[in-house]
Amino acid sequence: MYETIELERSKSIITVWLSRPELHNAMNDVMIAELTQVFRDFSEDEDLRMAILRGRGESFCAGADLNYMKNIADFGLEENLRDSIKLAQLFSTISECRIPTISLVHGACFGGANGLIAACDIVIATINTVFAFSEVRIGIAPATIAPFVIRRIGEYGAKELMITGKRFNGEEALKWKLVNHVFVEKELESELEKFIAQILSSGPNAVKASKELITQILRGGRDLAETEDYTSKLITELRASDEGQEGMASFLEKRKPNWISDESEK
């Protein structure tokens, strides 16, 4: 069904595998289009509770595919702009996906691959993963990934990493807050399972609402009164919802809420 990715679904959890292992999962126009489409679809699937993004083979993603870059070099300005917009839309689509997104990173994470992980909600990496914002080394800038990376690591971290183009490992990525956690490779799967269990223990709609709440607050454009109005209405709606009522009742009755018993796969 897909040329560059694979999907694995276990009831409410979907794993997206970058699947060009012979090329270290380098991104091309097909992968960009396929990833954009599936993450759009995830937002519309009410049965999904989270998406996991990871790479087949030795690397998460080595950045842009060389043949793809050769083609871009021959583009005119208009065609180049269209291609750049598609890339920017990919990162926005992942960032705006309604369900939680977790990225597992290993091997190499170069160039645009950092946009993929920066757009995800939680990033888990191996200590030995090698990262680089390598764009400056070939005479360009990490433009389309910049809004997502800067939001994650801040101005001065972005300046050091993007201007130098230097390589750094998982521990340094943790220091810069590009990733949330780092582990030795043999611990990666068990740590992922912990995050999955934590998310599945929470109300599905509450998780989505919390993600949207953070997005709306950070987006700004509201004064304090408007923010108070937005947050007050949100908590009122959640308290009155079936899920909110079940959650509060289960807490007071000292039992598990019904969404946990429904999740038999974990």
C-alpha positions as CSV (number, residue, x, y, z in Angstrom):
1,M,0.0,0.0,0.0
2,Y,2.9,2.4,0.8
3,E,6.3,2.6,-0.9
4,T,8.4,4.2,1.9
5,I,6.6,3.5,5.2
6,E,4.8,0.6,7.0
7,L,1.9,0.7,9.4
8,E,1.4,-1.7,12.2
9,R,-1.9,-1.4,14.2
10,S,-2.8,-3.0,17.5
11,K,-6.3,-1.9,18.3
12,S,-5.9,1.8,19.4
13,I,-2.1,2.1,18.9
14,I,-0.5,2.6,15.5
15,T,3.2,2.4,14.7
16,V,4.6,4.2,11.6
17,W,7.8,2.6,10.4
18,L,10.1,4.6,8.1
19,S,10.9,1.7,5.8
20,R,13.8,2.5,3.5
21,P,16.5,0.7,5.6
22,E,18.9,0.3,2.8
23,L,19.1,4.1,2.6
24,H,18.9,4.7,6.3
25,N,15.3,5.8,5.8
26,A,16.3,8.9,4.0
27,M,13.4,11.1,3.1
28,N,12.1,11.7,-0.5
29,D,9.0,13.2,-2.0
30,V,7.1,10.0,-1.7
31,M,7.9,9.5,2.0
32,I,6.9,13.1,2.7
33,A,3.6,12.7,0.9
34,E,2.9,9.3,2.6
35,L,3.7,10.5,6.1
36,T,1.6,13.6,5.7
37,Q,-1.4,11.6,4.6
38,V,-1.3,9.0,7.3
39,F,-0.9,11.6,10.1
40,R,-3.8,13.5,8.7
41,D,-5.8,10.3,8.7
42,F,-4.9,9.6,12.3
43,S,-6.5,12.8,13.5
44,E,-9.8,11.6,12.0
45,D,-9.7,8.1,13.5
46,E,-11.7,8.2,16.7
47,D,-10.5,4.7,17.7
48,L,-6.8,5.6,17.7
49,R,-5.2,6.7,21.0
50,M,-1.6,7.2,20.0
51,A,0.9,7.0,17.1
52,I,4.5,5.9,17.3
53,L,7.1,6.9,14.7
54,R,10.3,4.9,14.3
55,G,12.7,3.6,11.7
56,R,13.6,0.2,10.3
57,G,17.2,-0.9,10.1
58,E,20.3,0.8,11.5
59,S,18.9,4.4,11.6
60,F,15.9,6.4,12.4
61,C,16.4,8.7,9.4
62,A,19.5,10.1,7.7
63,G,17.8,13.2,6.4
64,A,17.1,13.8,2.7
65,D,17.7,11.2,0.1
66,L,20.5,12.0,-2.3
67,N,18.5,11.4,-5.5
68,Y,15.7,13.6,-4.1
69,M,18.3,16.3,-3.4
70,K,19.7,16.0,-7.0
71,N,16.2,16.5,-8.4
72,I,15.6,19.5,-6.1
73,A,18.8,21.1,-7.4
74,D,17.3,21.1,-10.9
75,F,14.0,22.7,-9.8
76,G,13.0,26.2,-10.7
77,L,11.9,28.7,-8.0
78,E,8.2,27.9,-8.2
79,E,8.7,24.1,-8.2
80,N,11.2,24.5,-5.3
81,L,8.7,26.5,-3.4
82,R,5.9,23.9,-3.8
83,D,8.3,21.2,-2.6
84,S,9.3,23.2,0.4
85,I,5.7,23.9,1.3
86,K,5.0,20.2,1.2
87,L,7.8,19.5,3.6
88,A,6.7,22.3,6.0
89,Q,3.1,20.9,5.9
90,L,4.4,17.4,6.9
91,F,5.9,18.8,10.2
92,S,2.8,20.8,10.8
93,T,0.6,17.8,10.3
94,I,2.5,15.7,12.7
95,S,2.6,18.5,15.3
96,E,-1.2,19.1,14.9
97,C,-2.2,15.4,15.0
98,R,-4.9,15.1,17.6
99,I,-3.6,12.0,19.3
100,P,-0.3,11.7,21.2
101,T,2.8,11.1,19.1
102,I,5.9,9.3,20.3
103,S,9.1,9.1,18.3
104,L,11.8,6.4,18.9
105,V,15.2,7.4,17.6
106,H,18.3,5.3,17.0
107,G,21.3,5.2,14.8
108,A,21.3,8.5,12.9
109,C,18.9,11.5,13.0
110,F,20.2,14.1,10.5
111,G,18.7,17.2,8.9
112,G,15.0,17.0,8.3
113,A,14.7,14.0,10.5
114,N,15.1,16.4,13.4
115,G,11.9,18.1,12.2
116,L,10.1,14.8,12.4
117,I,11.0,14.3,16.0
118,A,10.6,17.9,17.0
119,A,7.0,17.8,15.8
120,C,6.3,14.7,18.0
121,D,5.0,15.1,21.6
122,I,7.5,12.7,23.2
123,V,10.9,11.7,21.9
124,I,12.8,8.7,23.2
125,A,16.4,8.1,21.9
126,T,19.3,5.8,22.4
127,I,22.3,7.2,24.1
128,N,24.4,6.5,21.0
129,T,22.1,8.1,18.5
130,V,24.0,10.6,16.3
131,F,22.2,13.9,15.6
132,A,23.1,16.8,13.4
133,F,21.5,19.8,11.8
134,S,23.7,19.3,8.8
135,E,22.0,21.7,6.4
136,V,24.6,24.4,6.7
137,R,27.3,21.9,5.7
138,I,25.8,21.8,2.2
139,G,25.0,25.5,1.9
140,I,21.4,25.7,3.0
141,A,19.5,26.3,6.3
142,P,17.1,24.1,8.4
143,A,14.3,26.4,7.5
144,T,11.1,24.3,7.5
145,I,12.1,22.4,10.6
146,A,13.1,25.6,12.5
147,P,9.7,26.5,14.1
148,F,9.4,23.0,15.6
149,V,13.0,22.7,16.7
150,I,13.2,26.2,18.2
151,R,9.9,25.6,20.1
152,R,11.6,22.5,21.6
153,I,15.1,23.7,22.4
154,G,14.9,27.5,22.4
155,E,16.8,30.3,20.7
156,Y,20.4,29.7,21.9
157,G,20.4,26.0,21.6
158,A,19.1,26.3,18.1
159,K,21.8,28.9,17.3
160,E,24.6,26.6,18.4
161,L,23.4,23.4,16.8
162,M,22.1,24.9,13.5
163,I,25.0,27.4,12.9
164,T,27.7,24.8,13.6
165,G,26.0,21.8,12.0
166,K,28.0,19.7,14.5
167,R,27.2,16.1,15.4
168,F,26.1,15.3,18.9
169,N,24.9,12.2,20.7
170,G,21.8,11.3,22.7
171,E,23.0,12.6,26.0
172,E,23.7,16.0,24.4
173,A,20.3,15.9,22.7
174,L,18.8,15.4,26.1
175,K,20.7,18.4,27.5
176,W,19.4,20.5,24.6
177,K,15.9,19.1,25.2
178,L,15.6,17.9,21.7
179,V,14.6,14.6,23.2
180,N,12.7,13.8,26.3
181,H,14.6,10.7,27.5
182,V,17.6,8.6,26.5
183,F,18.3,5.0,27.2
184,V,20.7,2.3,26.2
185,E,19.3,0.4,23.2
186,K,18.3,-2.7,25.1
187,E,16.0,-0.6,27.4
188,L,14.2,1.2,24.6
189,E,11.3,-1.1,24.1
190,S,10.5,-1.6,27.8
191,E,10.6,2.2,28.3
192,L,8.3,2.7,25.4
193,E,5.9,0.2,26.9
194,K,5.8,2.3,30.1
195,F,4.8,5.4,28.2
196,I,2.1,3.5,26.3
197,A,0.7,2.1,29.6
198,Q,0.7,5.6,31.1
199,I,-1.2,7.1,28.2
200,L,-3.7,4.2,28.0
201,S,-4.5,4.6,31.7
202,S,-5.8,8.1,31.1
203,G,-9.1,9.2,29.5
204,P,-8.8,9.2,25.7
205,N,-10.7,12.4,25.2
206,A,-8.9,14.1,28.2
207,V,-5.6,13.3,26.6
208,K,-6.6,14.8,23.3
209,A,-8.0,17.8,25.1
210,S,-4.9,18.3,27.1
211,K,-2.7,18.2,24.0
212,E,-5.0,20.8,22.3
213,L,-5.0,22.9,25.5
214,I,-1.2,23.2,25.4
215,T,-1.3,24.1,21.7
216,Q,-3.8,26.8,22.2
217,I,-2.1,28.3,25.2
218,L,1.3,28.4,23.5
219,R,-0.2,29.8,20.3
220,G,-1.1,33.0,22.1
221,G,-3.2,35.8,20.6
222,R,-5.5,35.8,23.6
223,D,-5.5,38.2,26.5
224,L,-5.8,36.9,30.1
225,A,-9.6,37.2,30.2
226,E,-9.9,35.3,27.0
227,T,-7.6,32.6,28.2
228,E,-9.6,32.3,31.5
229,D,-12.7,32.0,29.4
230,Y,-11.3,29.3,27.2
231,T,-9.8,27.2,30.0
232,S,-12.9,27.5,32.2
233,K,-15.2,26.3,29.4
234,L,-12.9,23.5,28.6
235,I,-12.8,22.1,32.1
236,T,-16.6,22.5,32.4
237,E,-17.2,20.5,29.2
238,L,-14.8,17.8,30.3
239,R,-16.3,17.5,33.8
240,A,-19.8,17.2,32.2
241,S,-18.8,14.7,29.6
242,D,-19.4,10.9,29.9
243,E,-15.7,10.3,30.2
244,G,-15.3,12.9,32.9
245,Q,-18.2,11.6,34.9
246,E,-16.8,8.0,34.6
247,G,-13.3,9.2,35.6
248,M,-14.5,11.0,38.7
249,A,-16.9,8.2,39.7
250,S,-14.2,5.5,39.3
251,F,-11.8,7.6,41.4
252,L,-14.4,8.1,44.2
253,E,-15.4,4.4,44.0
254,K,-11.7,3.2,44.0
255,R,-12.1,1.2,40.8
256,K,-10.5,1.3,37.3
257,P,-12.3,3.6,34.8
258,N,-14.0,1.8,31.9
259,W,-11.4,2.9,29.3
260,I,-8.7,0.8,31.0
261,S,-10.7,-2.4,30.9
262,D,-11.4,-1.8,27.2
263,E,-7.7,-1.7,26.4
264,S,-6.9,-5.4,26.5
265,E,-3.9,-5.2,24.2
266,K,-1.7,-3.7,26.9
